[in-house]
Amino acid sequence: MSAPDPVAELVEALRRALNPAATTSASAAATSAFAAASPSPPVIASPVAAPAPFSGSVGDCNGFLLQCSLALEMQPQLYPDDKAKVAFIISRLEGKALRWAEPLWTQHHPAVTSLSSFLEHFREVFGTPAGDSSIGERLCRLRQGALTVSDFALQFRTLASASGWNEQALITTYRQGLNPSIRLHLAAYEDSIRLEKFIQLSIRVATRMQLCLEEHQDQLLPPAAPRRSEHVRCPEPADEPMDLEHSDVATIERQRERQRRLAQNRCLYCGRLGHFIAECPTRPARSVVSALLPVLNIKKPLSIVVNLTVSDLCISARALLDSGSAGNFISGALCRQLRLKLTATQKAYQIHAVTGRTLQTVHHLAGPLSLQVGALHCEELHLLVLENATTDIILGRPWLELHDPVLSWKTGEILKWGEHCFGACFPNLPAPSPPQVHHLPAQATSVESPPEACPPDIPACYSHFRDVFCPRKASKLPPHRPWDCAIDLIPGEPVPKGRIYSLSIPEEKAMEEYIQEALTQGYIRPSTSPAASSFFFVAKKDGGLRPCIDYRALNQITVKFRYPLPLVPAALERLRGATIFTKLDLRSAYNLIRIREGDEWKTAFVTPTGHYEYLVMPYGLANAPSVFQDFMHTVLREFLHKCALVYIDDILIYSRSLAEHRQHVREVLQRLREYQLFLKAEKCAFHQSSVHFLGYILDRSGVRMDERKVAAVRDWPPPTTIKELQRFLGFANFYRRFIRGYSSITSPLTSLLRNKPKSLAWNPATSQAFDTLKTAFTTAPLLVHPNPELPFIVEVDASTTGVGAVLSQQQGKPPVLHPCAFFSKKLSPAEANYDIGNRELLAIKLALEEWRHWLEGAKHPFVVLTDHKNLEYLRAAKRLNPRQARWALFFTRFHFTISYRPGPKNVKADALSRLHGQEEPSEEPEPILPEKLFVSPISWSGETLPESDAHTSTPPGGPPGNPLAP
């Protein structure tokens, strides 16, 4: 029997839904007489039309589903169950939407029997996500232009309904999108009115303006030949294309077209109604220096990509190379974006077209700013400000004469730079000798290169990953992912309510810039949250200001996410055999994670000028490190322990050869691209034989301390307060694995912190320990990477106050014993009371616990060296005390041999156990009961009786002659 045809099932389901009385089965034929006797109710025509076929367009998704819901609600008798309703929706699909639904139906997916599940899948594929960043971007970019206010309002309402913005933000955005003339008439109205009322008001204002213009059209038209004193300039018809496709039209035809447009109140440029030529949105700005020659049909003027840097702000822009321009210009819009300083020019400069017509007058000079062309050419210059320019930068004849570039007009590249550039624009390159000046090519800059050109520090073999290093893409709002930062609060706890801090004038300016930039990027939005954390600034080392939000109150009531961070020392031990390294640094790391939808209100913060909340994960949240570590481990899971190490936003790639390393880097970059993660090129280091990573220096030989950290410890002044001592020990503890007997050396220092003292009792012993630790930092050895292919040697020793151990291997040719790691531990008071045998055995147990990940299951049996000879017979001992029996059970997990080495030869482990400074005296036991409850001891000879009792008679009932008997 053949399998049922899924398409036939779909057709049959629709047929049954549309005509429930119709039957085709044998059973239906048998009961036809009964059906004839009981006629079915007539099918009522649907009061609504069937939805138009849906082909998969994202913009049409919501409208299509609305039409489907209307059709289903108006005819409930035709679609009695969810499967019939889903079948109806699928029947209205076509194109890629139908191809998507086909496998769901044919494979009997559970979604086809549940309307809610099907609609959820449908919206995930074809709908616009709620709060999608593209909605906000489109709202901000939406402009009325040539549209009527009614059409503009319709587009705005459509986007606003899906944006999730509050009314105040929507009113402000709507006002900014209107044409300036309408905005001017609405300036008297407050933004506090409702959005819908404000939109209706703008439509009425526009309608009245249009009626007024139509009534007084003739009075408003400029005269044909204005006087020089008038500011209104009549457009010259010969210079305007009037949308005639730049054809060579006869003069009489031009005049007829002009008269027709004047008579019909149409724009003289585009021919549309609703505006005049002065406000035409399609007319190019009249600020170009060179005239456009329509007969040449030049579509791509010669331009190059430049990088502009002002203070800490750096953007890419296009610069027009115009040999017909008498100056160098920057557009007014770009000038405001870069917040350039403007200075008035000594005289006004009039800008003329090639026809001699004055375009505008320049009054200001912007700068200084840094302009970089290509990878190396960089200069600082001032530019004239040209308002309403269509090009960001215009580099005219003065710039071309100064730099004397050689251009390829065919490929649009700068092939060579002039003599001036060497020494002035290439500060890092030596100036060539005079005969070489005109023959040394500078790095070519392609005219058509994209703005996100590959940074100069990125090897050419990764140039196709230039988008991964693009700062512009990194500033976009990331999408929602399964790893969104969730903020679950402890039930019953009140939400935090922070205070508003007063800000200085520089801080107020920095706050405005930060808020505006974050709003533009979509990282924050205006908030109505009941929560409010405080906003303030802290000074950076370079003198700048760093915005901070006090989330301490929120963190106290947040349920903690306990995802573990990597153990850095253990992770670095996996770099064995690596000879080449690449270090990657993520850009805006935490901001690459979204806040879980619905939890944004919990991140709200208050400033003197407003209340905002984050859409991305900010710095300062308690769960932020764990959430980001979980996300990065998921992204790069297949590379962990193979070629990559990830610690929050720092990524280390390691390999044995260059060819293998390039493949590893490509795979990691590709994975970062897939998850829309971006890197900071200036902090990445590629193909390094030695690299700084997390405070360590890594190379093929092993791991050693960072010299900069060593210098910091060497120059550390003696602490004078408890807090300073804690800070020093915390810093030094990071490198304890490099210091032999670290816990023993620091024992006098840590003893000062017992019982929470109020002051620091510095003494000669602690001063000696402090100096000894600083000396140990400067003489710390290089620790080699453990190699599991070679046998290990463990050296242990115990003293009365501590234990120490060294993990070593014989590596190199000829084999030389190198330390892999050090371990030391101060004994507790109970452990210090062990006898010498048990202390030595404890040293072995603690060492095996410390290096269990290397020693348990090791390929070769390892040797334990001790200076206590009795331990050689541990495995053959006949009797063990309970403690030794427990430890012996632990030792069965390892394959090792204990070997005796006399104390004078076991110097390394012995030193680790004995460098505890002065041994702490044991405290005398104190009596539990007070002295007054004790009776002084009395003693006498039992054979000699006291004289006072010599003549005492025998007590009654006692034996004769015994006065002491009872």
ZAMARGU-4260 file (C-alpha; in steps of 0.2 Angstrom, whole numbers, plus 5000, padded with zeros to 4 digits):
<rodrens>
0) 5000/5000/5000 | 5007/5017/4995 | 5010/5031/5007 | 4997/5045/5008 | 5001/5060/4998
5) 5004/5075/5010 | 4998/5087/4996 | 4982/5077/4994 | 4979/5077/5013 | 4981/5096/5013
10) 4968/5098/4998 | 4956/5086/5007 | 4957/5096/5023 | 4953/5112/5014 | 4939/5104/5005
15) 4931/5097/5021 | 4934/5114/5029 | 4925/5124/5015 | 4911/5111/5013 | 4908/5101/5029
20) 4893/5092/5021 | 4902/5085/5007 | 4908/5067/5009 | 4918/5055/4997 | 4920/5039/5008
25) 4910/5024/5007 | 4901/5027/5023 | 4895/5043/5017 | 4887/5035/5002 | 4878/5023/5014
30) 4870/5037/5024 | 4866/5047/5009 | 4847/5045/5012 | 4849/5051/5029 | 4859/5066/5023
35) 4845/5070/5010 | 4832/5069/5024 | 4842/5081/5034 | 4849/5094/5023 | 4865/5103/5029
40) 4865/5121/5033 | 4869/5132/5018 | 4887/5139/5017 | 4886/5158/5021 | 4897/5169/5010
45) 4911/5177/5019 | 4909/5195/5024 | 4927/5199/5021 | 4938/5195/5006 | 4952/5182/5007
50) 4969/5188/5011 | 4981/5192/4996 | 4994/5178/4994 | 5009/5181/5005 | 5026/5178/4997
55) 5037/5180/5013 | 5040/5199/5013 | 5044/5205/5031 | 5035/5221/5029 | 5019/5212/5024
60) 5019/5199/5038 | 5008/5208/5051 | 4995/5214/5039 | 4994/5196/5031 | 4991/5188/5048
65) 4978/5202/5052 | 4968/5198/5036 | 4969/5179/5040 | 4963/5182/5058 | 4948/5192/5051
70) 4944/5178/5038 | 4944/5165/5052 | 4934/5175/5064 | 4920/5179/5052 | 4918/5160/5047
75) 4921/5150/5062 | 4909/5136/5056 | 4921/5133/5041 | 4937/5131/5052 | 4932/5121/5067
80) 4949/5116/5073 | 4967/5123/5073 | 4973/5111/5059 | 4959/5118/5048 | 4964/5136/5052
85) 4983/5132/5049 | 4978/5124/5032 | 4969/5140/5027 | 4984/5150/5031 | 4996/5139/5021
90) 4984/5139/5006 | 4987/5158/5005 | 5006/5156/5004 | 5017/5157/4989 | 5035/5158/4984
95) 5048/5156/4998 | 5034/5157/5012 | 5026/5141/5004 | 5042/5133/5002 | 5045/5136/5021
100) 5028/5129/5026 | 5028/5113/5014 | 5040/5103/5025 | 5030/5107/5041 | 5014/5100/5033
105) 5021/5085/5024 | 5032/5080/5039 | 5017/5082/5051 | 5026/5095/5062 | 5017/5098/5078
110) 5015/5116/5074 | 5002/5112/5060 | 4990/5105/5074 | 4992/5121/5085 | 4988/5138/5078
115) 4997/5147/5091 | 5013/5137/5089 | 5011/5139/5070 | 5009/5158/5071 | 5024/5159/5083
120) 5035/5149/5070 | 5028/5160/5057 | 5033/5177/5065 | 5050/5171/5070 | 5054/5168/5051
125) 5044/5182/5042 | 5040/5194/5056 | 5050/5209/5063 | 5056/5205/5081 | 5049/5216/5094
130) 5061/5230/5098 | 5071/5227/5083 | 5085/5239/5082 | 5082/5242/5063 | 5065/5249/5068
135) 5073/5262/5079 | 5086/5266/5066 | 5072/5268/5053 | 5062/5280/5064 | 5077/5291/5067
140) 5081/5292/5048 | 5063/5294/5043 | 5061/5311/5035 | 5046/5319/5027 | 5055/5326/5011
145) 5043/5326/4996 | 5029/5317/5005 | 5014/5325/5012 | 5012/5326/5030 | 4998/5313/5030
150) 5009/5300/5021 | 5023/5304/5032 | 5012/5302/5047 | 5006/5285/5041 | 5024/5278/5039
155) 5029/5285/5056 | 5014/5277/5064 | 5018/5260/5056 | 5036/5260/5063 | 5031/5268/5080
160) 5019/5254/5084 | 5033/5241/5083 | 5047/5252/5091 | 5041/5250/5109 | 5047/5269/5112
165) 5037/5280/5124 | 5027/5294/5118 | 5039/5308/5123 | 5053/5300/5112 | 5041/5297/5098
170) 5035/5315/5098 | 5053/5322/5097 | 5057/5310/5083 | 5041/5314/5073 | 5045/5333/5075
175) 5063/5331/5069 | 5057/5321/5054 | 5045/5335/5048 | 5051/5348/5035 | 5058/5364/5042
180) 5044/5375/5037 | 5031/5364/5046 | 5042/5362/5061 | 5043/5381/5062 | 5025/5383/5064
185) 5024/5369/5077 | 5037/5377/5088 | 5024/5386/5099 | 5016/5369/5104 | 5023/5359/5119
190) 5029/5341/5117 | 5018/5336/5132 | 5002/5334/5122 | 4998/5316/5116 | 5007/5309/5100
195) 4991/5307/5090 | 4985/5325/5094 | 5002/5331/5089 | 5001/5322/5072 | 4984/5328/5069
200) 4990/5346/5073 | 5004/5344/5061 | 4992/5338/5047 | 4981/5353/5050 | 4995/5365/5049
205) 5002/5358/5033 | 4984/5359/5025 | 4983/5377/5030 | 5000/5381/5023 | 4996/5373/5007
210) 4980/5382/5005 | 4989/5399/5009 | 5002/5395/4996 | 4990/5391/4983 | 4981/5407/4986
215) 4996/5418/4985 | 5007/5408/4973 | 5010/5423/4962 | 5016/5434/4976 | 5028/5421/4982
220) 5037/5418/4966 | 5053/5427/4965 | 5056/5440/4951 | 5066/5436/4936 | 5080/5448/4939
225) 5082/5452/4958 | 5092/5466/4964 | 5109/5464/4972 | 5103/5469/4989 | 5090/5455/4989
230) 5095/5438/4998 | 5082/5428/4987 | 5091/5421/4972 | 5081/5416/4957 | 5086/5399/4951
235) 5093/5399/4933 | 5083/5387/4922 | 5099/5383/4912 | 5108/5376/4927 | 5093/5365/4933
240) 5089/5348/4925 | 5071/5349/4930 | 5070/5330/4929 | 5072/5329/4910 | 5085/5316/4911
245) 5099/5328/4906 | 5094/5328/4888 | 5098/5342/4876 | 5081/5350/4875 | 5077/5365/4865
250) 5075/5382/4873 | 5057/5383/4869 | 5053/5366/4876 | 5062/5371/4892 | 5051/5387/4893
255) 5035/5378/4890 | 5039/5365/4904 | 5043/5379/4916 | 5027/5389/4912 | 5017/5373/4915
260) 5025/5369/4932 | 5022/5387/4937 | 5004/5386/4932 | 5001/5370/4941 | 5010/5375/4957
265) 5023/5362/4954 | 5041/5361/4959 | 5053/5368/4945 | 5066/5355/4949 | 5056/5338/4951
270) 5039/5343/4945 | 5030/5337/4960 | 5016/5346/4970 | 5018/5351/4988 | 5034/5361/4989
275) 5044/5374/4979 | 5062/5372/4972 | 5070/5380/4987 | 5063/5365/4998 | 5065/5351/4985
280) 5071/5336/4994 | 5078/5328/4978 | 5088/5343/4972 | 5107/5341/4976 | 5114/5354/4987
285) 5120/5370/4978 | 5138/5369/4987 | 5148/5359/4974 | 5163/5368/4969 | 5164/5360/4952
290) 5150/5361/4940 | 5141/5345/4935 | 5142/5342/4916 | 5126/5332/4911 | 5133/5328/4894
295) 5148/5319/4902 | 5136/5308/4913 | 5150/5306/4926 | 5142/5294/4939 | 5157/5291/4951
300) 5168/5306/4954 | 5186/5303/4960 | 5185/5301/4979 | 5195/5292/4992 | 5191/5285/5009
305) 5199/5294/5023 | 5200/5292/5042 | 5196/5308/5052 | 5201/5309/5071 | 5196/5322/5083
310) 5201/5319/5101 | 5195/5301/5105 | 5182/5301/5090 | 5187/5292/5074 | 5176/5290/5059
315) 5178/5285/5041 | 5172/5297/5027 | 5174/5300/5008 | 5184/5314/5001 | 5182/5321/4984
320) 5198/5325/4975 | 5193/5341/4965 | 5207/5350/4956 | 5195/5364/4951 | 5192/5368/4969
325) 5201/5383/4976 | 5201/5377/4994 | 5199/5362/5006 | 5181/5360/5013 | 5172/5350/5026
330) 5153/5348/5026 | 5143/5357/5040 | 5135/5341/5045 | 5151/5331/5047 | 5158/5346/5056
335) 5144/5345/5069 | 5146/5326/5070 | 5164/5327/5075 | 5161/5342/5086 | 5175/5352/5078
340) 5180/5369/5085 | 5175/5383/5073 | 5184/5399/5071 | 5179/5414/5061 | 5189/5417/5045
345) 5197/5434/5043 | 5186/5438/5028 | 5171/5429/5020 | 5174/5418/5005 | 5162/5417/4991
350) 5160/5400/4982 | 5156/5401/4964 | 5151/5388/4951 | 5160/5387/4935 | 5146/5397/4927
355) 5151/5411/4939 | 5135/5410/4949 | 5138/5412/4968 | 5133/5397/4978 | 5136/5402/4996
360) 5148/5411/5007 | 5160/5403/5019 | 5163/5411/5036 | 5171/5398/5047 | 5186/5387/5048
365) 5186/5370/5057 | 5200/5361/5065 | 5212/5355/5069 | 5208/5337/5064 | 5219/5322/5059
370) 5216/5316/5042 | 5223/5299/5037 | 5224/5292/5019 | 5228/5274/5017 | 5238/5265/5031
375) 5253/5277/5033 | 5249/5294/5026 | 5243/5305/5041 | 5242/5324/5043 | 5234/5338/5053
380) 5225/5352/5045 | 5211/5365/5045 | 5196/5365/5033 | 5183/5378/5028 | 5165/5374/5033
385) 5154/5372/5018 | 5135/5371/5024 | 5123/5359/5014 | 5138/5350/5005 | 5134/5333/4997
390) 5151/5327/5000 | 5159/5325/5017 | 5177/5331/5012 | 5183/5341/4997 | 5202/5341/4995
395) 5205/5355/4982 | 5220/5361/4973 | 5229/5368/4988 | 5230/5350/4995 | 5234/5342/4978
400) 5248/5355/4976 | 5255/5352/4993 | 5255/5333/4992 | 5258/5331/4974 | 5250/5314/4972
405) 5251/5303/4956 | 5234/5297/4952 | 5229/5282/4941 | 5213/5289/4933 | 5209/5272/4926
410) 5209/5263/4943 | 5206/5277/4955 | 5221/5275/4965 | 5235/5286/4973 | 5251/5278/4966
415) 5264/5290/4973 | 5266/5304/4986 | 5276/5319/4984 | 5292/5325/4992 | 5283/5335/5006
420) 5275/5319/5013 | 5291/5311/5018 | 5295/5317/5036 | 5279/5327/5037 | 5265/5314/5033
425) 5275/5298/5036 | 5283/5301/5053 | 5288/5283/5056 | 5297/5281/5039 | 5314/5288/5035
430) 5315/5301/5022 | 5322/5294/5005 | 5336/5302/4997 | 5332/5315/4983 | 5334/5304/4968
435) 5321/5292/4976 | 5308/5304/4980 | 5298/5302/4964 | 5300/5284/4962 | 5295/5277/4979
440) 5277/5273/4979 | 5266/5276/4994 | 5253/5263/4999 | 5240/5264/4986 | 5223/5269/4992
445) 5209/5262/4981 | 5195/5275/4977 | 5182/5261/4978 | 5188/5254/4994 | 5175/5251/5008
450) 5174/5262/5023 | 5179/5247/5034 | 5196/5245/5025 | 5207/5232/5034 | 5217/5240/5048
455) 5236/5241/5045 | 5240/5229/5059 | 5230/5215/5052 | 5240/5202/5042 | 5235/5202/5023
460) 5230/5184/5025 | 5215/5189/5036 | 5210/5204/5025 | 5193/5196/5020 | 5189/5197/5039
465) 5190/5216/5039 | 5171/5217/5044 | 5176/5208/5060 | 5187/5223/5065 | 5174/5237/5059
470) 5171/5249/5073 | 5155/5255/5065 | 5147/5238/5065 | 5152/5235/5083 | 5142/5250/5088
475) 5126/5243/5082 | 5113/5235/5094 | 5116/5217/5095 | 5102/5204/5092 | 5093/5194/5105
480) 5101/5177/5108 | 5098/5163/5120 | 5113/5170/5131 | 5104/5186/5135 | 5108/5193/5152
485) 5094/5188/5164 | 5091/5198/5180 | 5081/5188/5192 | 5077/5196/5208 | 5075/5189/5225
490) 5056/5188/5229 | 5050/5201/5241 | 5065/5213/5240 | 5062/5231/5236 | 5069/5238/5220
495) 5084/5250/5221 | 5081/5268/5221 | 5098/5278/5219 | 5101/5296/5221 | 5105/5309/5208
500) 5123/5316/5210 | 5128/5334/5206 | 5140/5335/5192 | 5153/5348/5187 | 5152/5357/5171
505) 5165/5345/5162 | 5155/5330/5169 | 5138/5337/5163 | 5146/5339/5145 | 5153/5322/5146
510) 5136/5315/5152 | 5127/5323/5138 | 5139/5316/5125 | 5138/5299/5133 | 5119/5299/5134
515) 5117/5305/5116 | 5129/5292/5109 | 5121/5278/5118 | 5104/5283/5112 | 5110/5284/5094
520) 5117/5267/5095 | 5102/5260/5103 | 5111/5254/5119 | 5099/5264/5130 | 5082/5271/5129
525) 5071/5283/5140 | 5063/5273/5155 | 5048/5274/5166 | 5055/5260/5177 | 5052/5261/5196
530) 5070/5256/5199 | 5084/5269/5198 | 5103/5267/5200 | 5115/5282/5203 | 5125/5288/5188
535) 5142/5297/5191 | 5159/5298/5184 | 5177/5293/5189 | 5193/5300/5183 | 5204/5289/5171
540) 5223/5289/5171 | 5223/5299/5155 | 5213/5313/5163 | 5197/5308/5155 | 5180/5303/5163
545) 5173/5286/5164 | 5154/5285/5166 | 5149/5273/5180 | 5132/5266/5187 | 5131/5261/5205
550) 5122/5244/5204 | 5127/5238/5221 | 5109/5239/5228 | 5103/5229/5212 | 5117/5216/5214
555) 5112/5213/5232 | 5095/5207/5227 | 5100/5198/5211 | 5100/5179/5210 | 5118/5175/5206
560) 5123/5165/5191 | 5137/5154/5196 | 5145/5150/5179 | 5164/5147/5183 | 5178/5158/5176
565) 5193/5148/5170 | 5207/5144/5182 | 5221/5154/5173 | 5236/5144/5180 | 5228/5128/5175
570) 5223/5134/5158 | 5240/5140/5154 | 5247/5123/5157 | 5238/5117/5142 | 5249/5128/5130
575) 5263/5114/5129 | 5271/5113/5113 | 5264/5130/5106 | 5277/5140/5097 | 5266/5154/5090
580) 5252/5164/5097 | 5239/5177/5092 | 5229/5188/5105 | 5212/5195/5101 | 5202/5208/5111
585) 5184/5210/5109 | 5177/5227/5106 | 5163/5233/5118 | 5163/5216/5126 | 5148/5217/5138
590) 5138/5228/5126 | 5138/5213/5114 | 5125/5205/5125 | 5107/5210/5126 | 5097/5211/5142
595) 5084/5198/5142 | 5068/5205/5135 | 5057/5211/5150 | 5072/5214/5162 | 5078/5231/5154
600) 5068/5241/5168 | 5079/5233/5181 | 5095/5242/5174 | 5087/5259/5174 | 5098/5274/5180
605) 5095/5292/5184 | 5104/5307/5178 | 5101/5326/5181 | 5093/5326/5164 | 5083/5310/5163
610) 5079/5292/5167 | 5086/5279/5155 | 5088/5260/5155 | 5100/5248/5146 | 5095/5237/5131
615) 5113/5229/5132 | 5122/5222/5146 | 5131/5236/5155 | 5147/5235/5166 | 5144/5233/5185
620) 5131/5219/5185 | 5135/5205/5197 | 5131/5192/5184 | 5140/5200/5169 | 5156/5191/5170
625) 5148/5174/5171 | 5135/5178/5158 | 5149/5183/5145 | 5160/5169/5150 | 5146/5157/5146
630) 5142/5165/5130 | 5160/5165/5124 | 5163/5147/5129 | 5147/5142/5119 | 5154/5152/5104
635) 5171/5144/5104 | 5168/5128/5113 | 5175/5117/5099 | 5192/5127/5100 | 5194/5126/5119
640) 5208/5115/5125 | 5213/5113/5106 | 5219/5129/5100 | 5210/5143/5110 | 5209/5150/5128
645) 5196/5162/5132 | 5195/5173/5148 | 5180/5184/5147 | 5184/5196/5132 | 5202/5190/5130
650) 5205/5176/5117 | 5222/5168/5115 | 5225/5156/5100 | 5240/5145/5101 | 5248/5133/5088
655) 5263/5122/5085 | 5267/5129/5067 | 5263/5145/5057 | 5252/5135/5044 | 5242/5127/5057
660) 5241/5144/5067 | 5234/5153/5051 | 5220/5140/5050 | 5216/5141/5068 | 5215/5160/5067
665) 5203/5159/5052 | 5192/5147/5060 | 5190/5158/5076 | 5188/5174/5066 | 5174/5165/5055
670) 5165/5160/5071 | 5166/5177/5078 | 5159/5184/5062 | 5144/5171/5063 | 5140/5177/5080
675) 5142/5196/5076 | 5156/5198/5088 | 5169/5212/5083 | 5187/5214/5088 | 5198/5229/5093
680) 5212/5229/5080 | 5223/5241/5090 | 5224/5228/5104 | 5226/5212/5094 | 5243/5204/5091
685) 5245/5192/5077 | 5258/5178/5075 | 5269/5182/5090 | 5282/5171/5097 | 5280/5179/5114
690) 5264/5187/5120 | 5258/5196/5135 | 5242/5188/5141 | 5232/5190/5158 | 5248/5197/5167
695) 5259/5183/5160 | 5272/5182/5147 | 5270/5166/5136 | 5282/5159/5124 | 5288/5142/5117
700) 5299/5139/5133 | 5285/5142/5146 | 5277/5154/5157 | 5285/5169/5167 | 5279/5184/5176
705) 5276/5200/5167 | 5292/5212/5169 | 5280/5227/5172 | 5272/5218/5186 | 5288/5213/5194
710) 5294/5231/5193 | 5278/5236/5202 | 5282/5224/5216 | 5300/5228/5217 | 5296/5247/5219
715) 5281/5244/5231 | 5284/5254/5247 | 5281/5246/5264 | 5263/5246/5269 | 5257/5257/5283
720) 5239/5252/5284 | 5229/5236/5284 | 5221/5240/5268 | 5238/5243/5259 | 5245/5226/5266
725) 5229/5218/5259 | 5231/5226/5242 | 5250/5221/5241 | 5246/5202/5246 | 5232/5202/5234
730) 5243/5208/5220 | 5257/5196/5224 | 5246/5181/5226 | 5242/5182/5208 | 5260/5175/5205
735) 5261/5163/5219 | 5264/5149/5207 | 5281/5156/5202 | 5287/5159/5220 | 5295/5144/5230
740) 5288/5143/5247 | 5276/5158/5244 | 5264/5154/5259 | 5279/5151/5270 | 5287/5168/5265
745) 5271/5177/5268 | 5266/5169/5284 | 5272/5184/5295 | 5262/5196/5284 | 5246/5186/5284
750) 5248/5184/5303 | 5245/5202/5304 | 5228/5201/5297 | 5221/5188/5310 | 5206/5193/5321
755) 5203/5209/5310 | 5215/5221/5318 | 5212/5239/5318 | 5230/5244/5315 | 5246/5237/5307
760) 5258/5230/5320 | 5274/5231/5308 | 5289/5223/5316 | 5307/5217/5310 | 5300/5200/5306
765) 5286/5206/5294 | 5299/5219/5286 | 5311/5204/5283 | 5296/5194/5275 | 5291/5209/5264
770) 5309/5211/5258 | 5311/5193/5255 | 5295/5192/5245 | 5300/5207/5234 | 5317/5198/5231
775) 5308/5182/5226 | 5299/5191/5213 | 5315/5197/5204 | 5323/5180/5205 | 5308/5169/5200
780) 5312/5156/5188 | 5304/5152/5171 | 5291/5138/5173 | 5290/5126/5158 | 5274/5119/5151
785) 5271/5102/5158 | 5272/5088/5145 | 5261/5073/5148 | 5272/5063/5136 | 5286/5064/5149
790) 5287/5057/5167 | 5285/5069/5182 | 5295/5071/5197 | 5287/5077/5213 | 5299/5083/5227
795) 5291/5085/5244 | 5296/5090/5262 | 5288/5096/5278 | 5294/5106/5293 | 5286/5110/5309
800) 5276/5124/5302 | 5273/5120/5283 | 5275/5109/5268 | 5282/5112/5251 | 5283/5103/5235
805) 5290/5105/5217 | 5283/5098/5201 | 5297/5095/5188 | 5301/5086/5172 | 5317/5083/5162
810) 5315/5092/5146 | 5327/5097/5132 | 5342/5089/5124 | 5352/5084/5134 | 5338/5082/5147
815) 5338/5095/5161 | 5327/5095/5176 | 5315/5111/5174 | 5302/5116/5187 | 5284/5116/5181
820) 5276/5122/5197 | 5278/5126/5215 | 5267/5123/5230 | 5268/5127/5248 | 5255/5128/5262
825) 5256/5133/5280 | 5251/5120/5292 | 5236/5123/5303 | 5238/5121/5322 | 5231/5104/5322
830) 5242/5098/5307 | 5257/5106/5316 | 5254/5093/5330 | 5257/5078/5319 | 5272/5068/5321
835) 5286/5069/5308 | 5280/5054/5298 | 5262/5060/5297 | 5268/5078/5292 | 5279/5071/5278
840) 5265/5060/5272 | 5253/5075/5273 | 5265/5084/5261 | 5263/5070/5248 | 5244/5070/5249
845) 5243/5089/5247 | 5255/5089/5232 | 5245/5076/5224 | 5229/5085/5227 | 5236/5101/5219
850) 5243/5093/5203 | 5229/5079/5202 | 5225/5085/5184 | 5242/5081/5178 | 5247/5066/5189
855) 5231/5056/5190 | 5231/5044/5175 | 5248/5050/5169 | 5255/5041/5155 | 5271/5036/5165
860) 5273/5032/5183 | 5280/5047/5193 | 5292/5048/5207 | 5290/5056/5224 | 5306/5061/5232
865) 5306/5063/5251 | 5319/5064/5265 | 5309/5053/5277 | 5315/5035/5274 | 5301/5027/5282
870) 5289/5032/5269 | 5297/5021/5256 | 5288/5006/5264 | 5271/5015/5265 | 5263/5003/5252
875) 5270/4988/5262 | 5265/4993/5279 | 5256/4980/5289 | 5247/4992/5301 | 5241/5010/5298
880) 5232/5022/5309 | 5215/5028/5303 | 5222/5044/5296 | 5235/5035/5286 | 5222/5022/5280
885) 5211/5036/5273 | 5226/5044/5264 | 5232/5027/5258 | 5215/5025/5249 | 5217/5042/5241
890) 5235/5036/5235 | 5227/5022/5225 | 5221/5034/5212 | 5239/5037/5207 | 5253/5027/5200
895) 5269/5032/5208 | 5285/5027/5218 | 5291/5035/5234 | 5310/5037/5234 | 5321/5042/5248
900) 5333/5057/5246 | 5343/5063/5261 | 5339/5081/5267 | 5354/5089/5261 | 5350/5084/5243
905) 5331/5089/5245 | 5335/5107/5246 | 5321/5114/5235 | 5306/5106/5244 | 5315/5108/5261
910) 5316/5127/5257 | 5298/5128/5253 | 5293/5121/5269 | 5304/5131/5281 | 5303/5149/5275
915) 5290/5153/5287 | 5300/5166/5297 | 5300/5164/5316 | 5290/5149/5322 | 5275/5155/5332
920) 5275/5149/5350 | 5262/5137/5355 | 5250/5145/5368 | 5249/5136/5385 | 5232/5128/5389
925) 5221/5139/5400 | 5211/5131/5414 | 5193/5130/5410 | 5187/5133/5429 | 5193/5148/5439
930) 5206/5146/5452 | 5195/5149/5467 | 5186/5132/5463 | 5202/5122/5466 | 5208/5115/5483
935) 5227/5116/5486 | 5235/5098/5485 | 5239/5091/5502 | 5252/5076/5503 | 5259/5066/5518
940) 5267/5050/5521 | 5254/5036/5523 | 5265/5027/5535 | 5268/5042/5547 | 5253/5049/5555
945) 5252/5067/5561 | 5256/5070/5579 | 5240/5078/5582 | 5231/5063/5578 | 5243/5051/5587
950) 5231/5049/5602 | 5215/5050/5593 | 5204/5036/5598 | 5197/5023/5586 | 5181/5029/5578
955) 5166/5019/5583 | 5164/5003/5573 | 5181/5004/5567 | 5195/4991/5569 | 5204/4992/5585
960) 5221/5003/5585 | 5216/5011/5568 | 5212/5029/5572 | 5210/5033/5553 | 5198/5019/5549
965) 5180/5024/5547
</rodrens>
